[in-house]
Amino acid sequence: MDLDNRYPSVPYLAEAARRRLPHFLWEFLDSATGDGDPADRANLDALGQVALMPAVLKGKPQPDLSTEFLGRRYKVPFGVAPVGMSGVFWPGAEAILARTAARTGMAYCQSTMAATTPEAVGPHLGESGWFQLYPPKEPETRRDICRRAKAAGFHTLVMTIDLPGASRRERQRRADVRQPPALTPRVIRDCALRPAWALQRLAHGRPRLETLDPYVEAQPSLPGTNHVGYLIREAPDWDYLKALRDEWDGPLILKGVMDPEPVARMVEEGVDALWVSNHGGRQFAAAPAAIDMLPVIREIVGPDYPLVFCSGIRSGTDILRAIACGADMVMLGRAWQFGVSALGEAGAAQVAHILTDGMMADMYQLGIARPVEVRDRRRDVPG
């Protein structure tokens, strides 16, 4: 099968994933929050408004996608964003994506809420490993998770700061998505309608948040939620950030930055990079589009401070749009899960190909040899 003809872009892989996954899982993966996923739509619409001016009479450039970021060299300026429970979409998804990242020369960020442990994924990482931390309440839990991640080969720590509490995700409620997963009649029906997925899932057992297993046994339940992540999670403050900065010996990134007001202090507190994101529209329906805040935050931190971006990225063109607006590294979450859910390891490789090939094709049109040069090609569209 010629994958590039059958799946030439991420939306084709998304449609294949929708046909393969049970309905409740598709809703978990594809949905945001709010009636009609308004923040997710805003991300996509705002990205589409970023215009890049093509060039002429420039000859044919030789695109070089390699990127220096936080003292490391990556072959491409994009990577895998953390997605909780990604192993539920397809068994072994975390290891598949880590291997793909190592082969492609990109960053791979594993979630605290992954369906496997950092120790299990570590052998597949190469030099690609970032670890995303949902901040635990207990200092000992925090230190132990960070110790395990570092020992497994994750060199960069990403603390998510935009989840002070659970959001209302209406599509997920309608689909009977529960945490922990429950075999309700609707879920059983959905699984029976997707036998290929169900057989794979049965062969690998019921997924769970394996990284958290050692820490949840003594935790009391919280009113209104059975999600074990919220049983240990803290809403961090400045003192928490300082403690983490003192403890973690390596690059530290804060993920979920949208508000410009605290940005200068974040830099002063010794944070090595900021990750501009509205969580793909999954937390707060009234949030502005993430790409609209990226130039604002770039202006505050200056031209040389490292910025990561995600939310709404689906193509090589989108990656260049984000770089044009100020990003140094661009991460994708759902796109990789669509690929793995549709085709397993071949799907992850196809996403990497789509993004790389798309960036290079656009760089020819823009007359640029390095991704960062796209900042000179950004244009405001007349209203």
C-alpha positions in Angstrom: 0.0 0.0 0.0 1.3 3.4 -0.9 0.7 5.3 2.3 1.5 8.7 0.8 -1.3 8.4 -1.7 -3.8 6.9 0.7 -3.0 9.1 3.7 -1.4 12.3 2.2 -2.3 14.4 5.3 -3.2 14.1 8.9 -7.0 14.4 8.4 -6.9 11.3 6.3 -5.2 9.4 9.2 -7.7 11.0 11.6 -10.6 9.6 9.6 -9.0 6.1 9.5 -8.5 6.3 13.3 -12.2 7.3 13.8 -13.2 4.2 11.9 -10.9 1.9 13.9 -11.4 3.2 17.4 -14.5 2.6 19.5 -16.7 5.7 19.6 -16.0 6.5 23.3 -12.3 6.6 22.6 -12.6 8.7 19.5 -14.6 11.2 21.5 -11.9 11.2 24.2 -9.2 11.8 21.6 -10.9 14.2 19.3 -13.0 16.4 21.6 -12.1 19.6 23.4 -14.3 21.3 26.0 -17.4 23.5 25.7 -20.4 23.2 23.4 -19.0 22.5 20.0 -15.4 22.6 21.0 -15.0 26.4 20.6 -11.4 26.7 21.8 -10.3 24.0 19.5 -12.0 25.6 16.5 -10.5 28.9 17.5 -7.0 27.3 17.4 -7.6 26.0 13.9 -9.2 29.1 12.5 -6.5 31.4 13.9 -3.7 29.3 12.5 -5.3 29.5 9.1 -5.1 33.3 9.3 -1.3 33.3 9.6 -0.2 34.2 6.1 3.3 33.5 4.7 4.5 35.3 1.6 5.9 33.0 -1.1 9.2 34.1 -2.8 10.2 34.2 -6.5 13.6 34.4 -8.3 15.4 32.9 -5.3 16.7 29.8 -7.0 16.1 26.5 -5.2 17.1 26.5 -1.5 18.4 23.5 0.2 16.2 23.1 3.3 17.9 22.2 6.5 15.3 21.4 9.2 17.8 20.8 12.1 17.2 22.9 15.2 19.2 23.8 18.3 17.0 23.7 21.4 18.0 23.9 25.1 21.6 22.8 24.2 20.6 19.8 22.0 20.5 19.3 18.3 17.3 18.0 16.8 16.9 17.0 13.1 13.5 18.6 12.9 11.8 21.5 14.8 8.8 19.5 15.9 8.0 16.6 18.2 5.5 14.5 20.1 3.5 16.3 22.8 2.3 14.4 25.8 -1.1 12.8 25.6 -2.6 11.1 28.7 -3.4 7.4 28.3 -2.2 7.3 24.7 -1.6 3.5 25.1 -5.4 3.0 25.3 -5.8 4.1 21.7 -3.4 1.4 20.6 -1.3 -0.9 22.7 2.3 0.2 23.1 1.6 3.6 21.6 4.2 5.3 23.9 7.0 3.0 22.8 6.0 3.3 19.2 6.2 7.1 19.3 9.4 7.1 21.3 11.0 4.9 18.6 9.6 7.1 15.9 11.1 10.2 17.6 14.5 8.6 18.0 14.6 7.6 14.3 13.3 11.0 13.1 15.6 13.0 15.4 12.8 14.8 17.2 11.7 15.4 20.8 9.3 12.9 22.5 7.4 14.0 25.6 5.8 11.3 27.7 2.9 12.2 30.0 2.7 11.3 33.7 -0.7 9.9 32.7 0.7 7.6 30.1 -0.5 4.0 30.1 3.1 2.8 30.7 6.1 3.8 32.8 9.1 5.9 32.0 11.2 2.8 32.7 9.4 0.8 30.0 9.8 3.6 27.4 13.4 4.6 28.3 15.1 1.9 26.1 13.3 3.3 23.0 14.2 7.0 23.6 17.6 7.6 22.2 18.3 11.3 22.9 14.7 12.4 22.4 13.3 12.2 26.0 11.2 14.9 27.6 9.0 14.0 30.6 5.8 15.9 31.3 4.9 16.2 35.0 1.5 16.8 36.4 2.6 18.4 39.7 2.0 15.9 42.6 0.9 17.3 46.0 3.4 15.3 48.0 7.0 16.5 47.6 8.3 12.9 48.0 6.0 11.7 45.2 7.3 14.6 43.0 10.9 13.8 43.7 10.4 10.1 43.1 8.7 10.6 39.8 11.4 13.0 38.6 14.1 10.6 39.8 12.6 7.8 37.9 12.2 9.9 34.7 15.8 11.0 34.9 17.1 7.5 35.5 15.1 6.2 32.5 16.8 8.7 30.1 14.4 11.7 30.1 16.7 14.7 30.1 14.1 17.6 30.0 11.3 18.1 32.4 8.0 19.8 31.4 5.6 20.8 34.2 2.0 21.4 33.1 0.5 24.4 34.9 -2.9 24.9 33.2 -4.9 22.1 34.9 -5.9 23.4 38.3 -9.0 21.2 38.2 -11.0 19.0 35.9 -12.8 20.5 32.9 -16.2 19.7 31.6 -15.8 17.9 28.3 -19.3 17.6 27.0 -18.7 15.2 24.1 -16.9 12.8 26.4 -19.8 12.8 28.8 -22.2 12.1 26.0 -20.0 9.2 24.9 -19.8 7.7 28.5 -16.1 8.3 28.8 -15.2 7.5 32.5 -12.1 7.7 34.6 -11.2 5.0 35.4 -12.6 3.3 32.3 -15.8 1.3 33.1 -17.4 -1.5 31.0 -20.8 0.0 30.7 -23.3 -1.4 28.2 -22.5 1.5 25.8 -18.8 0.9 26.1 -19.2 -2.8 25.5 -21.3 -2.1 22.4 -18.7 0.4 21.1 -15.9 -2.2 21.6 -17.9 -4.9 19.8 -18.3 -2.7 16.8 -14.5 -2.3 16.5 -13.3 -5.9 16.7 -9.7 -5.3 15.5 -9.2 -2.8 18.3 -10.9 -5.0 20.8 -8.8 -8.0 20.0 -5.6 -6.0 20.4 -6.8 -4.5 23.6 -7.8 -7.9 25.0 -4.4 -9.3 24.2 -2.6 -6.6 26.1 -4.9 -6.3 29.1 -6.8 -3.3 30.6 -4.8 -0.1 30.4 -4.1 1.9 33.5 -1.9 4.8 34.6 1.1 2.6 35.4 3.5 5.4 36.5 1.1 6.4 39.3 0.6 2.8 40.7 3.0 3.2 43.6 1.5 6.5 44.8 -2.3 6.1 44.7 -3.0 3.3 47.2 -3.0 5.5 50.2 -4.8 8.4 48.6 -8.5 9.2 49.7 -11.0 9.7 46.9 -11.9 13.2 45.9 -15.6 14.3 45.7 -16.8 14.2 42.1 -13.9 12.3 40.5 -12.4 8.9 40.4 -9.5 9.9 38.1 -6.4 8.8 39.9 -4.4 11.7 38.4 -6.5 14.2 40.4 -6.0 12.1 43.6 -2.3 13.1 43.7 -2.3 16.3 41.6 -1.5 19.8 42.9 -2.4 23.2 41.5 1.1 24.7 41.7 2.1 28.1 42.9 5.4 30.1 42.8 6.7 28.2 45.9 6.1 24.9 44.1 7.9 26.1 41.0 10.9 27.2 43.1 11.1 23.8 44.8 10.9 22.0 41.5 13.6 24.2 40.0 15.9 23.5 43.0 15.3 19.8 42.7 15.5 19.1 38.9 19.0 19.1 37.5 18.3 19.7 33.9 16.2 21.9 31.5 12.8 22.8 32.9 9.9 23.9 30.7 6.5 25.3 31.9 3.6 24.1 29.7 0.3 25.8 29.4 1.4 29.5 29.2 -1.1 31.9 27.8 -1.3 34.8 30.2 1.4 37.3 29.5 1.3 38.8 33.1 3.5 36.1 34.9 5.9 35.5 32.0 8.7 37.8 33.1 8.7 36.3 36.5 8.8 32.7 35.1 12.0 33.6 33.3 13.4 35.2 36.4 12.7 32.1 38.5 15.0 30.1 36.2 12.6 28.4 33.9 14.6 27.4 30.8 11.7 27.5 28.2 8.0 28.3 28.1 5.4 26.2 26.3 2.6 28.3 24.8 -0.6 26.2 24.7 -4.3 26.3 25.6 -4.2 22.5 26.0 -5.6 22.0 22.5 -8.9 23.6 23.7 -9.5 20.8 26.2 -9.5 22.9 29.4 -11.3 26.2 29.0 -13.8 27.0 26.3 -13.3 30.8 26.5 -9.5 30.7 26.1 -8.1 32.7 23.2 -6.4 30.9 20.3 -2.9 29.8 21.4 -1.3 31.1 18.2 -2.7 34.6 19.0 -0.8 34.7 22.3 2.5 33.4 20.9 3.7 36.7 19.4 2.7 38.5 22.6 4.8 36.2 24.7 7.7 36.3 22.2 7.7 40.1 22.6 8.0 39.8 26.3 10.8 37.2 26.5 12.9 38.6 23.6 14.3 37.0 20.5 16.6 34.5 22.1 14.5 32.9 24.8 13.3 29.4 23.9 9.6 29.0 23.2 7.6 25.8 22.5 4.2 25.8 20.9 1.3 23.4 20.5 -2.5 23.6 19.9 -4.1 23.1 16.6 -1.0 22.0 14.6 -1.9 19.5 11.8 0.7 20.1 9.0 4.1 21.2 8.0 2.6 24.5 7.0 1.1 24.9 10.5 4.6 24.3 12.0 6.1 27.0 9.8 3.2 29.3 10.8 4.0 28.7 14.5 7.7 29.4 13.9 6.8 32.5 12.1 4.9 33.7 15.1 7.8 33.0 17.5 8.1 29.3 18.3 11.4 27.6 18.4 10.0 24.1 18.8 6.5 22.9 17.8 4.8 19.9 19.3 1.8 17.9 18.1 -0.5 15.7 20.3 -3.5 14.4 18.5 -1.8 14.1 15.1 0.5 11.3 16.4 -2.4 9.5 18.1 -4.4 9.6 14.9 -1.5 8.0 13.0 -0.8 5.3 15.6 -4.5 4.6 16.1 -5.0 4.2 12.3 -1.9 2.2 11.3 0.3 1.5 14.4 4.0 2.1 13.9 3.5 2.8 10.2 1.1 5.5 11.0 3.5 7.3 13.3 6.2 7.1 10.6 3.7 8.5 8.1 2.9 11.5 10.3 6.6 12.2 10.6 6.9 12.0 6.8 3.8 14.2 6.2 5.2 16.9 8.5 8.8 16.8 7.2 7.9 16.7 3.5 5.3 19.4 4.0 7.8 21.7 5.6 10.4 21.2 2.9 7.8 21.8 0.1 6.8 25.0 1.7 10.3 26.1 2.3 10.9 25.9 -1.4 7.9 28.2 -2.0 9.2 30.6 0.7 12.7 30.6 -0.7 14.2 29.8 2.7 16.9 27.3 3.8 16.2 27.3 7.6 12.8 27.2 9.4 13.6 30.3 11.5 13.9 32.3 8.3 10.1 32.1 7.9 9.7 34.9 10.4 10.8 37.3 7.6 8.0 35.9 5.3 5.1 36.4 7.7 2.5 38.9 6.4 -0.7 40.4 7.8 -3.6 39.8 5.6 -5.5 43.0 4.7 -8.9 43.1 6.5 
